[in-house]
Amino acid sequence: MTVKDTKFDELLDFPCQQTFKIMGVAHDDLPVHVITVLQRLAPGDYVPKIKPSSKGNYHSLSISVTVTSKDHMELVYNELGALELVRVVL
């Protein structure tokens, strides 16, 4: 999953807060891996909101991140989407 040629720079004023929604396998390591990537790309104090799916197979994480540019936002999307436990990043 690679995000390219987005219009984020036309739609947003950077730096800004962006809430990322990450859906992935219901595993204890999912939030750990997500926060590890975010600490590398945009260090901060992260406390994701985690909601399990109705059957409990997947978790949805909502997490607010300060992004500094279109390229930075795309990098965060791409790096989160590359995680093994992640299925979708919105």
C-alpha positions, -999 to 999 in steps of 0.1 A, spaced: 0 0 0 17 32 -12 2 66 -12 13 88 -41 4 122 -56 -21 132 -29 -36 166 -26 -28 170 11 -7 201 4 -37 218 -12 -62 207 15 -42 212 47 -20 239 63 11 223 77 21 216 104 -12 202 116 -28 174 137 -40 145 116 -59 115 131 -49 83 115 -71 52 117 -53 20 116 -71 -13 112 -52 -45 119 -51 -79 133 -62 -81 170 -28 -87 185 -12 -72 216 18 -60 195 -3 -39 170 -3 -7 191 33 -13 200 44 -15 164 23 15 154 37 37 182 73 25 174 69 37 138 53 70 149 81 76 175 106 73 146 87 95 122 70 120 145 81 117 181 54 124 207 33 110 235 8 87 218 -22 70 234 -42 53 207 -79 47 211 -84 10 204 -117 -6 194 -121 -43 188 -142 -56 159 -175 -73 166 -159 -107 163 -127 -97 180 -105 -106 150 -94 -70 143 -86 -38 162 -91 -3 150 -67 23 164 -72 60 162 -42 82 169 -35 119 164 -2 128 149 14 162 141 25 161 105 47 188 90 43 184 52 26 165 25 57 143 22 57 137 60 20 127 59 25 103 30 56 88 48 35 81 79 7 65 58 32 43 39 52 32 70 21 23 90 6 5 60 38 -16 56 35 -31 91 27 -68 90 -2 -66 114 -19 -36 97 -46 -42 70 -58 -6 63 -47 30 71 -71 58 68 
